Amino acid sequence: MIRWTVAASLLLATAAWSQEAMYDSFEDGVPEYWSATRPDSLSLSDLHAKHGTRSLRWDWRADEALEIRHGVGDVRRTGGYGGYHKATFAIWLYCAEPVDGAAVVQFLAGDEVGGQFDFPLGFSGWRRAALHYRWGEEFTGTVSPDTDTIRILAPEDAPQGTLFIDLVVYNGLLDYRLACIPVQAFAWRPVDPEQARPPVRRPETLTDDQRAAVEALAASLYPNTEPQGVLTPERMAELGEQFAAFGIERRDGAITGLPLARHPDMYESAGVPDPPQTPAALAQFLREIAALYHWTGDGAQKQQIAEWYLAAADHLHDQGFAAGSGNSWGGYAGRPLADAMYWMREPMRAAGRGEREASFFDYNWGVSRVLDADAEIRVTLDLFGIVEPRRLRGCLMRPDPLEAWHWTACFADLLSRNIVKRDVDGFKPDGSAYHHGAHYFAYASYNVSVLVSIIAQLDDTPFEIAPAAIDRVRLYLRRLSFCANLLDVPFPWHGRHPFRGGVVRPHMYRDMALSGPGAGEEDFDPELAATYLRLLGAPPEEDPFPGHEVTVAAPPQGNLVMPYAGTMAHRRDDWLVTAHATGKYFWATEIYANVNAFGGYIGAGDLCVLAGGDPISLAGSGYVAEGWDWSRFDGTTVVYLPIDEVRNPRNGTQHPRTSHAFAGGLSHRGTHGLMLHRTEGPEWLAPGLRATKTCFAFDDRIICLGSGITAEVPDRPVQTNLFQRHLPDSATPIIANGEALAGLDVERKLPSDRASWLIDTVGTGFVAPAGQSLHVARRRQLSRDKDDTRDTEGEFATCWLDHGVLPAAANYEYALIPRATPERMAALAAALDDGPRPWEVLRRDEAAHIVRDRATGISACVLIEAGPIEPELPVAAVDRPCLLMIEPDGDGLWLTVCDPDLNLQDNLSVPRELLVELRGAWRLGDAPEEMRVAGQADGTTALAVTCHDGESFTARLRPTG
């Protein structure tokens, strides 16, 4: 029996603080600075452990206490990613049986209690506390940095009991969002259907059809509906060895095994050697054997697998992974365990663990929330791809078929409402898919694919999602196919994963083509079906749409603006050009400390051309990671910096934005368009960098203008990038003013006394009027990969306009022509020099950019300031900044008006009226409800446009005479 006294521990307190680590785990005995009211109430036990194989056993009585003469270190210590990790006290307690009342953990400096917290003991198994010393109000009172004693008081509501204690951390580092405060964590309860307002009425009984529908849906989520074979003896032996590695065994009425815990990095930060591992490896094993349980047709093998599974599940539960424990295992990491729990629900029910497993499943995935129609659920793309598939399984885990039917019906209703919800992340009205506060295809690529699979599973069942939700997902797919070429999306859409931000998944189009509302022809979407065949790139082996005549869709044509994505997509033939804006309401990219470490210039007015490769792709269009110059994104205006100066210096998440709400694009009649981006910094990368940038898309001509270009970075040039193209080999030429340039170590400054033209490696032409400093280079570039983990190199051709160091109100003009020929580019350059110009730049200053295209007759206006418009156009004035396109139509006009300012309040676009004053007397022909004639006087017409969501509104105007 181990015995020590408070007096002995007091003598050792100072020495212990200076010598002992910031944790205790009792593997080497009981530290001398631990004492109890009755010394013989303490002993060591090997029945339960959270670290190693032993824990401290305390056989307590009411009014007794433990004292730990130990300090808590620097209570303001921070670390980890972004400094998010804060100094933390943590402790694990084990109860063999639930106990009334709570232990109280107090922190004393001398005789004065500073902070404390309650640890309710109404549980069995392991439970933890993890509280930050200086974040929020996690303790009652404040823990003093001079704390020298931690006291654990026995519960007052029970005469006696036994606690096992392990893995006490006096000062670890834990993310500020991950506290486990026992009185809060243990208070979790599932939604009570008797107290909530379910969105779907619970039926009194189930019809045979309803029962069959539940059974069929539940069976469709199993790995196999019928046994596939018999496992070999060798395979069973291998599985047995895998199980034995977890050390799980039943002994003396207890179950022991490898200790498991969340957040092992917290224990590592306190110096704990070999901290407990997460349940990830065990969960993966459980998933593997759960699938094999359904695969094998051998009864003895099924029984053995079920025994392994039961023992492992009991160990997981004993380790504290239980409903209401503060130890959930959901999210990304929890997916394998969710599969295993669903697939093994019947054997676990037979073993009497069905309710326990269903409750833990609910705890991990919030399943019972489907029963509360009034519950607010935060919508993200991860909700659709990670949570909802598991939530569906959790509904079907309900042991009562009627309950399973009702929960599943409520699930479908909630899923529908979340898909159409607009004031959070998720789907926006323009087809954008938001995550982390902006259109984020890298997340949508996976998550929407999973969502589509759920919609397909529920199709033609009583649990179909609502038509409005189906329409929203189909809109996303239509917009995605327009803005991708063929399967690759524009570079800025990759978020923090440049060069690997996901690709279009064709199967989504097949599944959604077949998963409409109702049945029969109304269930089928021929446009998505035709798009699926286009995206496949080759005829499918089997007809994916039997009974339907579907032909391969042609590549999309025209112009499309997605206001919430800050994207304009312009297409002709098989090529795609996208222009990107950043603003107050949508960010340019996402940067972590060392993820997308060089991405500060991504999305800052990019002009991405996808026109190369077979099929067309990012890589085929010259976007290759090896050797990429992170200051050379097409279309951007940058302070050109060496690679080490481009690197993000901050330890934390960044979403570069600008202060401008007035940024974005207009699409005119789905054919032509324009885009405005207003560069600001970012200040950590390019302080004082400012530029007003526009591009105007008329047929296959994209005219790019810049004005007001300034910067405050000495000794570094400011440049506007035309292109950066990977060279498949050094012999791949580009053409500059008729001369083929090949090889490496080539750099030219093209003549500035006349217009110059180029054609890049994928056939895209560029032409710049005289008076500009245009440069082209071909060389081997040395760089770093996106996460700054290794050196890269590659051969590239680049082209840029140089504005010099510390420019003052510099400007530029150039045009981009996909699928160009030398003859056409030479003719364009000659026309820019000698006329007639193919387009006129009527204005380019900080109040307006205005271009008139000769071939179409369209005048396109970016009006940054309100008031009268100069030069004279059919539109005389506007009362707010806006974008306009004016197209002659006989004696009339086509007019498109857009206010790209989303004007968000509580994440919803609030409509505002814009007044456009037209010269002459006009009446509206074809016009949306948002446009109306507000009045006519003095030879002018006032047109009122109710602007919202950054949409473009087009009307046909006819003279009133």
MONORHU-V252496 format. One record per run of one state. SS is the DSSP state (~ for helix, > for strand, _ for the rest). FROM is the first residue (numbers start at 1). TO is the last residue. If there is no record, write none. Layout:
# MONORHU-V252496
{{SS | FROM | TO} {SS | FROM | TO}}
This chain:
# MONORHU-V252496
{{_ | 1 | 5} {~ | 6 | 19} {_ | 20 | 22} {> | 23 | 24} {_ | 25 | 33} {> | 34 | 36} {_ | 37 | 38} {~ | 39 | 41} {> | 42 | 45} {_ | 46 | 54} {> | 55 | 61} {_ | 62 | 64} {> | 65 | 68} {_ | 69 | 77} {> | 78 | 79} {_ | 80 | 80} {~ | 81 | 83} {_ | 84 | 84} {> | 85 | 95} {_ | 96 | 101} {> | 102 | 109} {_ | 110 | 111} {> | 112 | 120} {_ | 121 | 124} {> | 125 | 132} {_ | 133 | 139} {> | 140 | 140} {_ | 141 | 148} {> | 149 | 153} {_ | 154 | 159} {> | 160 | 175} {_ | 176 | 179} {> | 180 | 180} {_ | 181 | 181} {~ | 182 | 185} {_ | 186 | 207} {~ | 208 | 220} {_ | 221 | 228} {> | 229 | 229} {_ | 230 | 232} {~ | 233 | 244} {_ | 245 | 248} {> | 249 | 251} {_ | 252 | 253} {> | 254 | 256} {_ | 257 | 259} {> | 260 | 260} {_ | 261 | 263} {~ | 264 | 269} {_ | 270 | 276} {> | 277 | 277} {_ | 278 | 279} {~ | 280 | 295} {> | 296 | 296} {_ | 297 | 298} {~ | 299 | 318} {_ | 319 | 334} {~ | 335 | 343} {_ | 344 | 344} {~ | 345 | 350} {_ | 351 | 353} {~ | 354 | 365} {_ | 366 | 366} {~ | 367 | 371} {_ | 372 | 380} {~ | 381 | 396} {_ | 397 | 400} {~ | 401 | 420} {_ | 421 | 425} {> | 426 | 427} {_ | 428 | 432} {> | 433 | 435} {_ | 436 | 437} {> | 438 | 439} {_ | 440 | 440} {~ | 441 | 458} {_ | 459 | 466} {~ | 467 | 483} {> | 484 | 484} {_ | 485 | 487} {> | 488 | 489} {_ | 490 | 490} {~ | 491 | 494} {_ | 495 | 502} {> | 503 | 503} {_ | 504 | 506} {~ | 507 | 513} {_ | 514 | 519} {~ | 520 | 523} {_ | 524 | 525} {~ | 526 | 536} {_ | 537 | 557} {> | 558 | 562} {~ | 563 | 565} {_ | 566 | 566} {> | 567 | 572} {_ | 573 | 574} {> | 575 | 580} {_ | 581 | 590} {> | 591 | 591} {_ | 592 | 598} {~ | 599 | 601} {_ | 602 | 606} {> | 607 | 610} {_ | 611 | 618} {~ | 619 | 621} {_ | 622 | 636} {> | 637 | 639} {_ | 640 | 642} {~ | 643 | 646} {_ | 647 | 653} {> | 654 | 654} {_ | 655 | 663} {> | 664 | 668} {_ | 669 | 671} {> | 672 | 680} {_ | 681 | 689} {> | 690 | 698} {_ | 699 | 700} {> | 701 | 710} {_ | 711 | 716} {> | 717 | 726} {_ | 727 | 733} {> | 734 | 736} {_ | 737 | 738} {> | 739 | 741} {_ | 742 | 745} {> | 746 | 749} {_ | 750 | 755} {> | 756 | 759} {_ | 760 | 764} {> | 765 | 768} {_ | 769 | 773} {> | 774 | 784} {_ | 785 | 790} {> | 791 | 805} {_ | 806 | 809} {> | 810 | 817} {_ | 818 | 821} {~ | 822 | 834} {_ | 835 | 838} {> | 839 | 844} {_ | 845 | 847} {> | 848 | 853} {_ | 854 | 858} {> | 859 | 863} {_ | 864 | 866} {> | 867 | 868} {_ | 869 | 874} {> | 875 | 878} {_ | 879 | 881} {> | 882 | 889} {_ | 890 | 891} {> | 892 | 898} {_ | 899 | 903} {> | 904 | 905} {_ | 906 | 907} {> | 908 | 909} {_ | 910 | 911} {> | 912 | 919} {_ | 920 | 921} {> | 922 | 927} {_ | 928 | 930} {> | 931 | 937} {_ | 938 | 939} {> | 940 | 947} {_ | 948 | 951} {> | 952 | 959} {_ | 960 | 961}}
